[in-house]
Amino acid sequence: MQKQTFYSNGKLLFTGEYVVLDGAKALAVPTKFGQNLVVHSGSNKEIHWKSFDSDETIWFQDVLTFEEIQFKKIQESNSKIKNTLLEILHQAFIQSPNFLTNSNGYVIESHLTFPRLWGLGTSSTLINNIGQWLQIDAFELLQKSFGGSGYDVACAQNNEPILYAIENGKPTTEIVPFDPPFKQNIHFVYLNKKQSSKSAISNYITKQHRVDKVITKINAITQEVIQVEEGRDFALLMEKHQAIMSDVLETETVKEKLFHDFKGVVKSLGAWGGDFVMVVSKNDPTDYFISKGYTTILSYEEMVL
């Protein structure tokens, strides 16, 4: 087998976090950052796996036997990452048994182009790359292994902004011409900690809110956001979105918690409490955030594909 290389885009969720799980329409954008998967043939009915961070350091490496994958041999002595990988590859085997039955082994490397802790889609880009490699449905692979709404897989597959929703249990993706004329007023700031989307989702589900009315409101905001021409209107919509979700999650907004004196809007993207926030402001917010100890600040142009 010749070397094969696959690539998937990272993601940011502008609207619809959490409620996308319950059928809300979400606006999501692919990022200029992503992950490559490089597959070589191997031997011994094993996969020799190495995962590289964006600075080329290895953050995970292990050997997975075909037997472990086939029979999903999850063991407590394994690293958590190995067990997650076994779950994903076991599901991939269910969807495409040939990749084990017709092979002697593999040597696989995954290479992130963003620092792993940024939370731009380490898992979703991996799942979509495996989907491309084995020519299987990446949404099914995600659903039956890792879980989540799937918007991140949709971003992995698309090079333009998308409207994403789950309708009758099936993912729907629509490309939208979202290219705000005020994008110089939008920045992304990393909150210095990674948020586990798995635990954030289960926390949301335990709240068991009646979200029907909320979904209607969020859908209306999403539709307006796509058409908005003025930065001020966009900022107000983001603020409104934060307030609604703050109610649902019974959690104060990131601005209330960390940046109450900031002149502008700070909106959580995806799981609340970590990863990146979107900042909408008239003036360049860099100095403000650096003074607060947040040094990873990217412009819209630097971040969004």
N, C-alpha and C positions, 0 to 999 in steps of 0.2 A: 504493500500500500504506500502510495506517495504521501508526503506530508499534506495535510489539509488544514486550512485556516478559516475560521469563522469570526464574525464581528457583530456585536450588538450595542445599540445606543443606551446610555444611561437615561434617567428620567427625573422630571420634577412635576409635581401635581399642584396646579395653580388654584383650582376650585374643586370642591366636592370630597375633600378628605373624609374618611370614615363612611359618610352617607353613600358613597359610591358602592359600598358593599350591599346597600339596601335598594339599589336601583337608580340613584341620582345620576344625572349627567355631570361628568367631570371634564374640565379642561386640563390637558396635560401636554407637556412639551418634551421632546427628546433633547438631550444635552450633547455638547461637542465632545464629551467624555464617554467612555464605554469600556468594553472588555473584549479581548481576543481569546479564542480557543484554538490551540494548535494540537493536532492529532497525528501521531506517528504510529506505525505498527510496532508491536512488542512481542513478548513471548510468555511462556509458562502459565497461560490463562490468567494473567494478572493485568491490572492497570497501575502503572507507575504514575502517580499524579503529583504535580507541583503547581502551586498557585503563587503568582508573583504580584506584589504590590506595584504601584506606579513608579517607585524608586528602584525597582528590580530586586528588592529584598524578597525572600521566600517567606510567605506568612503561613503556608500550610504545605506539608508534603507527606505522602503516605503511599502504601501499596494496598490496593483493594483486589482481592481475589474474585474471579468470576463467581465462585461458589458463594462468597459473602453477598455479592450483589443479587444473585439469582434467588437466594433464600432469605434475603434481607436480614443478615446476621448482625443485628444491632447489639453492641455490648457496652456495658458501663465502663469497661476498661478503655474503650475507644475514646478518642477526642470527640467533642460535640460536633465539630466540623466534619469529621469522618462519618459520623452517624447520619448527619444531614445529607451528605453526599451519597451515602449508601441508599438512603430513602429515595433521593432523586433518581439515581441510576437504576434502582430496583423498579421504579415506576416506568422508566425509559425502557427497561427490559420487557415489562408487561406490554408496552405499546409496540415494541420492535425487538422480538427475541433474537432475531438474526445477528444483532451486533455482538452477542456473546457466542451464540451457537456456531457462527461462521468465522470465528476469529481465534487467533492464537494469543492475542494480548495487545495492549496499547501502551504507548507512552504519551501522556497528555499534559499540556501546560496551559494554564490560564493566565492572561496578562491584563491587569487593570491599567487604564490610562488616567485614572483619578485615584487619590489616596483612599484606601479601603474604608476608612472611618467616615468619609464624607456622606455615605448613605445615598449615593446616586444610583444604586441598583446592582450591588455585587451579586445578589442571588438571581435577580430577574435577568440580568445579562447572561449569566451562566446558563440558566434554564433555557433561554432562547437560543443560545449557541448550541446547546445539546440538541434542542429541537431541530435546528438547521442541519447539524451533523448527521442525525439519525433520520431526518425527514419525517418527524412526528409532530403532532399538534402540541405546541409549547404551552398553550392555555390549559390543556388537559394535564400535561406534565406538572404545571404549577399547582393546579387545583388538587391533584391527587397526591402531591408530595409536600409541598411547602405551604400552600394555601395563600389567600389574599384575593384582591379584587381582579387582578390581571392587567390593570392600566399600565403597569410597569413593563409587562411583556409587549403590550401594544406599542409603547414608546420604543422598545428595543427593536421593533420591526419597521418603524416608520421614521422618515427623515423630516417630517413636518409636524406642527401642532395638531393635536387630535381632540375630538369630543369622544369620550369613552363612557359606555354604560353597559350594565348587565341587564339584558332583557330576556325574560323567561329562562333564566339560568345560563344564557349564552352571551359571550362578549360581543359588543358591537363597537366598531371604530369608524369614525368619520373624520376625514382630513378637513381642517378649517383654516381659512386664510388669516390667521392671527399674527399680525406683525405690527405691534403698537408704534405709532408715530412718536410716542413719548418715551421710547425705550431707554433713552439716555438717563431717564429719571428712575430707572429700576436697577437695583443691585441685589446681590445674593450674599448673605453673610452666614458663615458656618458657626454654629453655636458651641464648637469645641467638644461636642460629645455625640456619639452615635446613638440613635434611638432604635430599639428593636421593633420592627413593624409587627412582628408576630404578637408580642406582649401588648403593644398598643391596641391592636385589633381586638384581642380578647378582653381587654379592659373596656373598650367601647361596647362590645357585645353584652357584657354583664350589666351595663346600664339599662339595656332593653327599653329604650325610649319609644314612644309612639312617634316615629319619624316621618309619617306621611306628610304632615304640614310642612315640616322642615325641608323635605325633599323638594316640594313645590317651590319654596322660597329660594333654595340653593340653585335649582334649575333655572329660575328666572334670572338670578345673578349671573350664572354662567352664560346665558344667552346675551345678556347685556354686555358682559365683559368682552365677548367676541367682536361686538360692534362699536365699542367705545372709541372715541377719537381724542378725548381730552384726558391728560394725566390726572387732573383733579377728580374727574368723574370715576376714573379707574380706582384711584385711591379710596374714594368714598365706598365704592362697591367692595373693595377688599376689607375695609373696616367693618362694613355691614356683615360680611361673610364671617369674619372673626367673632363678632358679637353673637351671631346665631349659633356658631359651633361651640362657643364658650358656654352657652346655655345648655346645649345638648350634652357636652362632656363634663359639665359641672366643674370646670377648670378655668382659672383666670387666663387671659390671653398672654402671649409671650411679651407683648408690650407692657401690660400691667405688671407683669412679674419682673422683667429685666430692664425695660427701656422706657419707663413712664415719662421721662423728661425729654424724649426724642421728638423733634418736630418733623412729623411724617408718619407713615403707616408701616408697621412691621407685621407681616403675616406668616403664620406657620405654613409649611408646605409638607403635606403628608402627615406622618406621625408627629403629634404635638410633643414638644419637650426636647427635641434634639435635631440633628442634621442641619439643613439650611433653612433660613427664613428669607422671605422676599421683603425688600425695603423699597418703599416708594417715597421719594422726597424731592423737593424743589432743588436743594443744594446737594453737592457731593457729600455723602454721609461717612466717608472713609475715616476722617479724623475722629468723629464721635465714637465709632465702634472700636477703633484702635485704642482710644482712651479708656474704653470699658474692658479691654483685654481680648477683643475679638479681631484677630488679625487676618483672617481669610475672607476677603471681600472681592467678589467678582462682579464685573459689569454684565449687563444683559448680553452684550456682544460676545464676551468671553465664555459665557455659560451655555447659551441656547443655540442649538444647531440651526 
